[in-house]
Amino acid sequence: MTTEQIIIFAILGLSLVFFMWGRWRYDVVAFTALILAVIGGVVPTDLAFRGFGHPAVITVAAVLVISRTLQVSGVIDLIAGAVLRMAKGQGSQMTALSGIGAVLSGFMNNVGALALLMPLALRLSKKPSAVLMPLSFATILGGLVTLIGTPPNIIVATYRTDVVGEPFALFDFAFVGLPIALIGLIFVLLIGWRLIPAERTGRRSAEEMFDLDSYVVEVSVDEESEFMGKTVRELEALDEDRSIVVGLLRDDTRRLTHIWGERLRAGDLLLLRVDPATLDDLLKKAGLTLTGAERLKEENIRSDQVGTIEAVVQPGARVEGRSPQTLGMRRRFGVALLALAREGQPVRERLARVQFRAGDVLLLQGDEEELADAVAEMGCLPLAERRLTVGKPRAVMIPILIFTASVLSTVMGWTPVHVSFAAAVVALILLNRISANEAYQTIEWPVIVLLGAMIPLGNALQSTGGTQLIAESIVGLSGTIPIWAVLTIVLVVTMTLSDLMNNAATAIVMAPISVAIAQQLGVNADPFLMAVAIGASCAFLTPIGHQNNVLVMGPGGYRFGDYWRMGLPLEIIIVATSVPLILIFWPL
């Protein structure tokens, strides 16, 4: 083993450890690994950032923008609403939601498909825990069908260009992906959902999930209080954990915004979000008295101008890994954190100091008109049902026509997929179907950084001879077993890695290894690349393997160990089904 091979194996090995640990964001891990590879001399300096211009990166960014445009156009909302109006019982609702999610995921970002349908699922279902995991799995399965359904497909298709001179076409994945998606959906809808633990009651009301009475209390200002005549802002500064006044009731008048400069009077009633552990000490210091109200009246934290919203923290969100205190949430985003739930249970620690994790469900209060924008700026997904966006027929159809034209151009071979989809984005912006600012905000930059950083590392693994070394080892260990068994090993290893780390990173690492194995065996590389595409996309054992699994974890009340109950038999079915299909449609 050469020095360069030792360096690249060490960097990729450490990256895998940090991906699984999850302490640092995956884009930070990937970019750090890239810099270390440049310093170590395994990635040339002039090639260090060429990955950011890679066709796969451009395609992923374009698909995200197009998906967002289709969402806000209202077309998808109308289709989903029309179908779901006919679904009455839980079984029919689950079938309709999962079926729509799978279809949408074939032609748009599967995270976007879940974001569209999850609020509707929460409103319709009495037991969201029985619906949300099947919906997540369905959107993942739907992404197997087309080139643009999921980033691993785009990565594998683009890598094929380096191997045989041309990429996989838009619908090449459907030969194997469509049967797998259908069989997987049948399992999930008939058997899989029954394997979810019965005690998971899923998302409950805000009062039950967040235990508001433990966080938001009603207090009155005593006449002897030293804060008489002082401002609300001065009162908040008294508590080192930054308690927040979320409402002021005075003379039958309720104020929820712009109260920080208001001077306190005797008899004022304050709605105070405070950590229970510090409540008694704060009451003594400030001269405040609990009113004795048995329960917080929910209407007291809402008004015509002020509302509350539940939102889930997405992987890679701006707030992930940071606390409300370090973020300065109210100053920066204009919202107050009223409560937080994790894995369906209220967090009872000092909220100001709790670091947000992907999958956390937040109860936020803010200006009604600005609340949705604030949630988006934080990188969170609102759990309130989205209003249907119904526009003029011609305006609604413009995004559909542009998307169809880009797909047709790709299928006919007139332009590569990254060019046709980038052109579609330009057309959508010029025709005012989406603003340039919204397009930039829609792109998941952590994913882009991950891809741009990992692609040079994948190339370094190949250029240093690392892929060849791994391939020789695998072929040597496999001995005289048949080639289909080696193909199965590649699929299972890829699937396992995808359950533990980001699926796009898995595809980048495994694609060159699979081609090297095929070359060692002297067979066609296409079936091995297809195995990598399927394995990298099928992450069902853990919530960390795919963004969609993380997003449903909090609202569904799932625990980390709940996913394998339905995910393990599903992955076994996929392996048993996909290997014969690959060998039929992509022969050795």
HELIX and SHEET records of a PDB file:
HELIX    1   1 THR A    3  TRP A   21  1                                  19    
HELIX    2   2 TYR A   26  ILE A   39  1                                  14    
HELIX    3   3 THR A   45  LEU A   47  5                                   3    
HELIX    4   4 ARG A   50  GLY A   53  5                                   4    
HELIX    5   5 PRO A   55  SER A   73  1                                  19    
HELIX    6   6 VAL A   75  LEU A   84  1                                  10    
HELIX    7   7 GLN A   90  SER A  105  1                                  16    
HELIX    8   8 ASN A  110  LEU A  124  1                                  15    
HELIX    9   9 SER A  129  GLY A  142  1                                  14    
HELIX   10  10 LEU A  147  GLY A  149  5                                   3    
HELIX   11  11 PRO A  151  VAL A  164  1                                  14    
HELIX   12  12 ALA A  174  LEU A  190  1                                  17    
HELIX   13  13 GLY A  192  LEU A  195  5                                   4    
HELIX   14  14 ALA A  206  PHE A  210  1                                   5    
HELIX   15  15 LEU A  212  SER A  214  5                                   3    
HELIX   16  16 VAL A  232  LEU A  238  1                                   7    
HELIX   17  17 PRO A  276  ALA A  286  1                                  11    
HELIX   18  18 GLU A  298  ILE A  301  5                                   4    
HELIX   19  19 PRO A  324  LEU A  327  1                                   4    
HELIX   20  20 MET A  329  PHE A  333  1                                   5    
HELIX   21  21 LEU A  351  ARG A  353  5                                   3    
HELIX   22  22 LEU A  371  MET A  378  1                                   8    
HELIX   23  23 PRO A  393  VAL A  411  1                                  19    
HELIX   24  24 VAL A  417  LEU A  430  1                                  14    
HELIX   25  25 ALA A  436  THR A  442  1                                   7    
HELIX   26  26 TRP A  445  SER A  463  1                                  19    
HELIX   27  27 GLY A  466  SER A  478  1                                  13    
HELIX   28  28 ILE A  483  LEU A  500  1                                  18    
HELIX   29  29 ASN A  503  LEU A  521  1                                  19    
HELIX   30  30 ASP A  526  SER A  537  1                                  12    
HELIX   31  31 GLN A  547  GLY A  556  1                                  10    
HELIX   32  32 PHE A  560  ASP A  562  5                                   3    
HELIX   33  33 TYR A  563  PHE A  585  1                                  23    
SHEET    1   A 5 THR A 253  ARG A 255  0                                        
SHEET    2   A 5 ILE A 244  ARG A 250 -1                                        
SHEET    3   A 5 LEU A 269  ARG A 273 -1                                        
SHEET    4   A 5 VAL A 216  VAL A 221 -1                                        
SHEET    5   A 5 LEU A 288  LEU A 290 -1                                        
SHEET    1   B 5 GLN A 345  PRO A 346  0                                        
SHEET    2   B 5 VAL A 335  ARG A 342 -1                                        
SHEET    3   B 5 VAL A 361  ASP A 367 -1                                        
SHEET    4   B 5 VAL A 306  VAL A 313 -1                                        
SHEET    5   B 5 CYS A 380  PRO A 382 -1                                        
END                                                                             
